[in-house]
Amino acid sequence: MNLHEPADDVRTPRAQAGSSPQHLLTTLLGEYLDSAEADLPSTAVIAMLGEFGVSESSARAALSRLVKRGLIAVRGNRRPPVYHLTPQAIAKHRSRMQHFLNFGSHPASWTGEWLLASFSLPSSGQASRHALRRSLSALGFVGLYDSVWIRPGSDAAPVREAQRALLRHVEGARWSVLHARFDEETGPHGPAAAYDLTALASAYASFVARYAQLRAAARNGEVDGARALVARTSAMDSWRKFADVDPDLPAHLLPQPWPRPEARETFLDIHTMLGSLAQARLVEVMTPHWPQASSWITHFRASRNPSRPAPIGGRPPVG
């Protein structure tokens, strides 16, 4: 389990240890721009990334890469260039934001069901073996044994398709997907032993410690707009990694006390209390290059109401 490389859609820039301009731009657009109708001048993007110390050349390179990935598109032939988010990107961002903001809000329902993916490859299939392991990791599986990988749940379609796509051309390869229940879930040979829960707990505790001072400052109204924008983005980028790597195991398989609830409360406090400040700062920075910025820039807020788990737009765009 690697807390610095969460699984993600292959067309979306992957999170890195330390945000690249491309990853940072994806995060900012997903958090603060929720419409494919907005005309986004390149100069405004450069100014936005400049708040994070990104140079103009790096900002332009990030824009170019996101165009190639289909997350943004050029609008017409204007100079300087004007971009817009694609509808596919909007749908992806909304889904991901909901996932990040709702993660850890309530215990996952537990049926005791696990998926097992097993495979056997000849020695000539080493490249396919590595590719399959990467694919299984991206689907939330971990290695129980060398060629037996597991994850909680019952939806076998994604892993079945991944195995077929990667192994069907490998001569002598065999593979299976099984639905299983463990007689002994919690022992040293049970499924929980496949996860490095000690490292995950330590990472949660480090998150709480890292952002404790910022959380207190936000509660006391001591954070200005410039700091709010950068700090809120940092907290979001750190939290989203957990939503990708935490297997969300039931409580009886977790060490106690489990630090995720405190980490989530830390994140929610920072994300909620600094949202309006960060939005206002972004409008301030981008307006000289984009006079319509205040009509389009928004922000997401997580709901603490279990009956309304979806993220709420901070300020709906107007035409």
Secondary structure, DSSP 8 states (H G I E B T S, - for coil): --TTS----TTS----SS--HHHHHHHHHHHHB--SS--EEHHHHHHHHHTTT--HHHHHHHHHHHHHTTSEEE-TT-SS-EEEE-HHHHHHHHHHHHHHHHTTSS-------EEEEEEE--GGGHHHHHHHHHHHHHTT-EEEETTEEEEESS--HHHHHHHHHHHTTSTT-EEEEEEE--S-SSSTTSGGGGS-HHHHHHHHHHHHHHHHHHHHHHHTT---HHHHHHHHHHHHHHHHHHHHH-----GGGS-SS-SHHHHHHHHHHHHHHTHHHHHHHHHHHHTTT-TTHHHHB--EE----TT--S-EESS----
